[in-house]
Amino acid sequence: MKVICDRAALLDAVNLCTGVVVSRTPTPVLQCMKLSAADGLLTLAATDLEVGLRLGIEQIEIEQPGEALIPADKLAQIVRACDDPTLTLETEDNAMHIRGENSHFKIYGYDPKEAPQVRDFAGVKVDCEIPAGSLQRLVSRTLFAAAAEHSRYAINGVLFDRHAKKMRLVATDGRRLAIARGECSKGDGDSSCIVPTKALNLVNKLIDDPETTVRLGVEENQIVFAIGDAPDAAVLTSNLVEGAFPPFEDVIPKDQDKRVTFDAPTLAGAIRRAALLTNEESKGVRLAFDDKMLTLSSRAPEMGEAEVKLAAEKYEGESLEIGFNPGYIVDALKVVDGGDVMIELKAPNKPGVIRTGQEFTYVIMPVNLQ
Amino acid sequence: MSIRKLPALLVNQIAAGEVIERPASVVKELMENSIDAGARQIRVTIETGGIELINVADDGSGMQPEDLPLAIAPHATSKIEVANDLEAIATLGFRGEALASIASVSRMTIVSRAREHDSASMINVEGSNESVVEPVAGPVGTTIRVRNLFFNTPARRKFMRTPPTEAGHVREVASSIALSHPDVAVVLEHDGRVVFDLPGGQSAKQRALAILGTELSPELLELNAESDGVRLWGMIGRPGIARATSRHIMMFVNGRRINDRTIHHALKEAYRGLIEPNRHPTAVLFIVVDPAAVDVNVHPTKAEVRFRHQAQVHGLIHSGVRTRLREADLAPAVQFAGGSELKLQSAPWQPPQEFGTGRGSGASDGGERKSAQSFVDYFRQLDPKQKGFVYTEVKSALEKEPEIAPLVQQQNDSNSGGGFAESDELPRVQQAARVLQVHSSFIVTQDEQGLVIIDQHALHERVMFERLKQRVEQGPLQSQRLLMPAVVRAGRAQVEALATLQPMLGKLGIEAEPMGPESVAVHAFTTLLFERKVDPVQFMSALLDEAGDNKFADDPEAALHEVLDMMACKAAIKAGDRLTDEELGELIRFRETVERSSNCPHGRPTSLRLSIRDLEKQFGRT
């Protein structure tokens, strides 16, 4: 294999691929990425056996087609550190030479035949299609609420739940629940699966043009994303999270009797200020709604106290004091793309709800403040 | 079978069974008699562990010739006269049965001369046969010689251990009596060899050190406390010299060696969290109370006493010991056992990977080179709350001033002399990290005495524990409600134990209730634990396991501490967690402000110190 690559394009692709590779594994080929040059396309492929990624690069010139399997981190470091506009990749047995204008590297690799299989989109039955921008928004509005480490594995991922052309993503960590809704095209019937957070982080990074289309294939235990149009589409394959997603519909409260609307960035700013005097043991911020005024306050023993006032002209309902983890509220306000949010409450020990129209619903459990 | 009155010898032998168990009991009774007789010198000589011979000679008041036969009669004593005297016993002996008992089970000779007599008198007793009193030559005082102990009670004789074991018991008894009477010279000889020879007129501290071993003296803390007429003086060991047995706990009430469970408990409580639960501190405690406030007539060997105000004694010991430990700097020194235990090898130099961590603190270099004087100035401007903590460190720094000064001088010289110190490319130790994390597990820093090595998990666990404890005292911990209850599978016993846990769970911000016979639903969980990524299900099942085993049965406060400790352990940073500069700095600051930061809540040390003196020694510079 001998290929002349545009370094910037190669760097983008290599960086994305290193996001898949595991750094600590007893199997050296899992620390590698596979390069294949054929038909005017250089394809990079990497997998950790849970998530697999294939990326095509068009900004290249193939002098000799072929394949290579080489350590991902070293390749990434070299491509990152060079400043030549182009780099030449050439294989010699299992090793690869990387040449710039004044530099030459030789990395020892492995036999490409040992590379683990990374799927492409060929033969995948399309479940639905969705504009990349919409998918990206749905993912960012839920991913943050998924459990990072949890014994209930089913919530270590985001639920993809499609009913005909209506798509919703749901995530929870047991203390809050985020639901984002959107439209897709070409969808028939229903489908439902839980996608691990690692794959969705990659999906968000892979989308650079919101106008392109993402094709989704949902299989028995895998989901396949094809981002962009053939032939250089990025294909991400991920195992699904096993288990049943908790019955989340039951926890969305329906009898909230206190409502208020805020400008999201204004509220987020006020909460951040009030949260300045919280610490690990005293994490909560008190929200007191009274007489068209919201008073946010926090108190950490031996540290100090904070109080921030915010007009709440649109508050409907009786006075209420309720505590929340400020981070949980701000997390949601960050992903609603500005504009107004509606907050619905009931009682100090009952959940609060943040909504933007039909698109986003966020349920958040309160903190007991003493 | 007809009932008959037992002969006097048999009565005495039965009584002896209670008082005289082994040679050590004889030594104890005889030495106490000597003390009660006002002796200034006591010489104890034993052979074959005391089985063949025990000889106790004193220079006390001695006995009149006509008193000698009485001395060996049961319940004959000079120490009390009427029942009222029992209310306030100030002498060590009082029951009047010791000599009679010993005489009944041995061959005993008493030689005694009262000060006003020209000659001594002697009496021989062997079982029930006593000789006539005859005059002999002898010094003022009493010498009692006991041979062939238990010669006439073979059953008892069989229970004696090997001579070295018996000698060990004698030594124990003799040293406790010596400990409580530092003004009396005590000599103990075994088979012609001097076991110890303690001069008279020593202070209590000198005597304690002489008995415990002067090499322990840096590990011992002197202790003084008083409350409501109860006085406590003692020497207590740093947690580092805790032992596997409680043999190194010696307690005295009004000079009498006792073994009291209340005092034991108070002492163990004071050390709680500083030593591992199955180890025991080294301690010599002297308690002085009004004789009327303590009943010593509870046990034939007087090993147990009963305090009239038990809680007060408990409180005094607990708070006295605790306060002293809190004042002390408890970081143990790195042990060099003849250079073998810890081998310092000249490791190949490797680029210090984490040198970046402390670059920003270059401005505080001056702080490191503080002379003892500026340290004192610093101390003066501290607020009073912190003063108590650093006081002992300042004191030791002042004592070491002559040592520190030349060291500081050298450092300054090398800085100004070598031109490289200012260069950016070659970081020198002086300007590099003040705090260094090693292998993401240990933190290395320095204090005025030398190098301090900190176990990051142990220290953080202690920090979390103290903060949680403080926080719980102010009110329940903040708790985060759950969208859906977290379900914990548990055995029936555990689910039943949940009810007793409820008051504690309330304080901890945990809301849980039984859900069927074999599971528990958690509705709300401590905010802090969520922040620290502790899983409610795992935590609750660990907690329920402990509760199911009845670990929390009796003492609610101990149980709360136990659970706070579980929380602290789960929430603390682990070995292997890489810390940022800020986190490192914060942890080091906590070490200075948090109580008992020298040990983790399980009692393991959080830090070790390698003093400059040790370093110099290891590098062969002294």
Interface residues (C-beta under 8 A of the other chain):
Chain A: A148 E149 H150 S151 R152 T172 G174 R175 R176 L177 P246 P247 D250 V251 E280 E281 S282 K283 G284 P301 G323 N325 N349 P351 V363 M365 P366 V367 N368 L369 Q370
Chain B: R467 L468 Q470 R471 Q474 G475 P476 L477 Q478 S479 Q480 R481 L482 L483 M484 A486 G509 A524 T527 L528 F530 E531 R532 K533 D535 P536 V537 Q538
